[in-house]
Amino acid sequence: MAQTSLIISTLKNTLKSHGKTYADVAKHLNLSEASVKRMFAQQTFSLNRLDDICHMMDMEITDLMQQVNDSTARQINELSHEQEKELASDLELLLITISVMNHWTLPDILTTYEITEAQCIQHLAKLDRLNIIELLPNNNIKIKISSNFKWQQNGHIQRFFRETIEAEFFKTTFTQDQEKLVVLNGMLSAESNALFQRKIERLACEFDELTKDDSSLPLGKRYGYTSVLAVRDWRFSVFDPFKKPK
């Protein structure tokens, strides 16, 4: 799934560099633009479709795969425990990190937060040294993390956000238009549980693709959302007093 996401992400970047839009792809494939957007979001490409899109740009699939390999060689998939510890120990640095990973510019950050330009540039320089970004002339920012970047499993950053989620995330009624909570309870076989987990992974990839699609929009048209997708073997502890002893 991670490799598929990387291929699609590279394809989208290549289309953009050739000045091609979803509308152009739709016309070339004789599909509706909505169908093309759904195809990219769900990553449901056949080899024939992929080949057709490459030919639209006078490319072969092998050319696209070479771009994928080149992109992977220049990007990082995860940070070390020491690097994550450094981020987690400085809340302001972590704030800047999350902002740039969400494609914020330096003016976006300075407009939104009470951070001086000097402080912000100092943090950006540290992120450059950590290889998370490349700080370009005029303080432009180039993100260097790969499309399948992950925080360390149970590392400093995951633990930080898990503690925050436990304390704050569910302090709402989930009744607003921009909120949704679905609680499911049932009994599954091990095979069905594995299938459901794969569907969660796919949905997470779609969320990530949508954030990338919207990254070119101005900050005023993008809003911060957090989605928690999880499944585990768990039963309501409130029912424990009714259990028979094993």
C-alpha positions in Angstrom: 0.0 0.0 0.0 2.9 2.4 0.8 4.5 1.7 -2.5 1.2 2.3 -4.3 0.8 5.6 -2.6 4.3 6.6 -3.6 3.6 5.8 -7.3 0.3 7.7 -7.3 2.0 10.7 -5.5 4.8 10.7 -8.1 2.2 10.5 -10.9 0.3 13.5 -9.6 3.6 15.5 -9.3 4.5 14.5 -12.8 1.1 15.6 -14.1 1.5 18.9 -12.4 5.0 19.5 -13.8 3.6 18.8 -17.3 0.8 21.3 -16.7 -1.9 18.6 -16.8 -5.0 18.6 -14.6 -7.6 16.1 -13.6 -9.8 17.5 -16.3 -7.1 16.7 -18.9 -6.8 13.2 -17.6 -10.6 12.8 -17.7 -10.7 13.9 -21.3 -7.8 11.7 -22.3 -9.4 8.6 -20.7 -13.0 9.5 -21.8 -14.1 9.6 -18.2 -15.8 12.2 -16.0 -13.5 14.4 -13.9 -15.3 13.1 -10.7 -14.4 9.6 -11.7 -10.7 10.5 -12.2 -10.6 12.3 -8.8 -12.1 9.2 -7.2 -9.6 7.0 -9.0 -6.7 9.0 -7.6 -8.2 9.2 -4.1 -8.9 5.5 -3.9 -5.7 4.6 -5.8 -7.7 2.2 -8.0 -5.5 2.2 -11.1 -5.2 -0.7 -13.6 -1.9 -1.0 -15.5 -3.7 0.0 -18.7 -5.0 3.2 -17.1 -1.5 4.0 -15.7 0.0 3.3 -19.1 -2.6 5.6 -20.8 -1.9 8.5 -18.5 1.9 8.1 -19.0 1.4 8.1 -22.7 -0.6 11.4 -22.4 2.7 12.9 -21.1 4.8 11.1 -23.8 6.2 8.8 -21.1 6.5 5.1 -20.4 5.6 3.4 -17.1 9.3 2.7 -16.7 10.0 6.4 -16.8 7.5 6.9 -14.0 9.1 4.1 -11.9 12.5 5.8 -12.3 11.0 9.0 -11.0 9.6 7.0 -8.0 13.1 5.5 -7.3 14.8 8.9 -7.6 12.2 10.5 -5.3 12.6 7.7 -2.7 16.4 8.1 -2.8 16.1 11.7 -1.8 13.4 11.4 0.9 13.2 10.0 4.3 10.6 7.5 5.6 11.1 8.0 9.4 13.2 9.8 11.9 15.5 8.2 14.5 14.4 8.0 18.2 16.9 10.7 19.0 15.5 13.1 16.4 11.9 12.5 17.6 13.0 13.1 21.1 14.5 16.4 20.1 11.2 17.4 18.4 9.1 16.3 21.4 11.2 18.1 23.9 10.5 21.5 22.2 6.9 22.3 21.8 7.5 25.3 19.6 9.8 23.3 17.3 7.1 20.5 17.1 4.5 23.1 16.2 6.7 24.4 13.3 7.4 20.8 12.3 3.7 19.9 12.1 2.9 23.1 10.3 5.5 22.6 7.5 4.5 19.0 7.1 1.0 20.4 6.4 2.6 22.6 3.7 2.5 25.9 5.6 4.7 28.7 4.4 6.8 31.0 6.6 4.2 33.8 6.2 1.4 31.3 7.2 3.2 30.5 10.4 4.0 34.1 11.3 0.4 35.2 10.6 -1.1 32.4 12.7 1.3 32.1 15.7 3.0 34.5 18.2 6.5 33.5 17.0 9.0 36.0 15.7 10.5 35.6 12.2 14.0 35.0 13.7 12.7 32.3 16.0 10.8 30.6 13.2 13.8 30.7 10.8 15.9 29.2 13.6 13.5 26.3 14.0 13.4 25.8 10.2 17.2 25.7 10.1 17.0 22.9 12.7 14.5 21.0 10.6 16.8 21.4 7.6 19.6 19.8 9.7 17.3 17.0 10.7 16.6 16.5 6.9 12.9 17.0 7.3 12.9 20.0 5.0 15.3 21.9 2.7 15.4 25.6 3.6 15.6 27.3 0.2 16.5 31.0 -0.7 14.0 33.6 0.6 13.1 31.1 3.3 11.0 29.0 1.0 10.4 25.4 2.3 10.8 22.1 0.5 9.5 19.1 2.4 11.9 16.1 2.2 9.8 13.4 3.9 8.4 10.7 1.7 4.7 10.0 1.0 4.9 6.9 3.3 6.6 8.8 6.2 5.7 7.4 9.6 6.5 8.4 13.1 8.3 5.7 15.2 5.9 3.1 16.5 5.3 4.0 20.1 8.0 6.6 19.8 8.2 10.0 21.4 5.9 11.7 18.9 3.2 9.0 18.9 3.2 9.0 22.7 2.9 12.8 22.8 -0.1 12.8 20.5 -1.7 9.8 22.1 -1.6 11.5 25.5 -3.1 14.6 23.8 -5.9 12.6 22.1 -6.8 10.9 25.4 -7.0 14.2 27.2 -8.7 16.4 24.5 -10.0 14.7 21.4 -13.2 13.3 22.8 -14.2 16.5 24.6 -16.9 17.3 22.0 -20.4 16.0 21.2 -19.5 15.2 17.6 -22.8 16.9 16.4 -21.3 19.7 14.3 -21.2 19.4 10.5 -17.5 19.0 10.4 -17.5 16.2 13.1 -18.3 12.5 12.9 -18.1 9.7 15.4 -19.0 6.1 14.6 -18.6 3.5 17.4 -18.9 -0.1 16.2 -19.1 -3.2 18.3 -19.3 -6.7 17.1 -17.6 -10.1 16.9 -15.2 -10.9 14.0 -13.1 -13.8 13.0 -9.3 -13.2 12.9 -9.6 -13.1 9.1 -12.3 -10.5 9.1 -10.4 -8.4 11.6 -7.3 -8.5 9.3 -9.5 -7.5 6.3 -11.0 -4.6 8.3 -7.5 -3.4 9.3 -6.5 -3.3 5.6 -9.6 -1.2 4.9 -8.5 1.2 7.7 -5.1 1.5 6.1 -6.7 2.2 2.7 -8.9 4.9 4.2 -5.9 6.5 6.0 -4.1 6.6 2.6 -7.1 8.3 1.0 -7.1 10.9 3.8 -3.4 11.5 3.2 -4.0 11.9 -0.6 -6.8 14.4 0.0 -4.4 16.5 2.2 -1.9 16.5 -0.6 -4.5 17.5 -3.1 -5.5 20.4 -1.0 -2.0 21.5 0.0 -1.9 24.0 -2.9 -4.9 25.8 -1.6 -4.3 29.0 0.5 -4.3 28.5 4.2 -7.6 30.3 4.6 -9.3 27.5 2.7 -7.8 24.7 4.7 -8.7 23.6 8.2 -7.0 21.3 10.7 -8.7 18.0 11.1 -7.7 14.9 13.0 -9.0 11.4 12.3 -8.6 8.5 14.7 -9.0 5.1 13.0 -8.6 2.1 15.3 -9.8 -1.4 16.0 -8.8 -3.6 19.0 -9.9 -6.5 21.1 -11.7 -4.6 23.8 -14.8 -5.0 25.9 -16.6 -2.4 28.1 -15.2 -2.6 31.6 -18.5 -1.5 33.0 -19.7 -5.1 32.3 -16.9 -6.7 34.2 -18.8 -7.2 37.4 -21.3 -9.5 35.6 -18.6 -11.8 34.3 -18.3 -15.3 35.5 -14.9 -16.2 36.9 -12.8 -18.2 34.4 
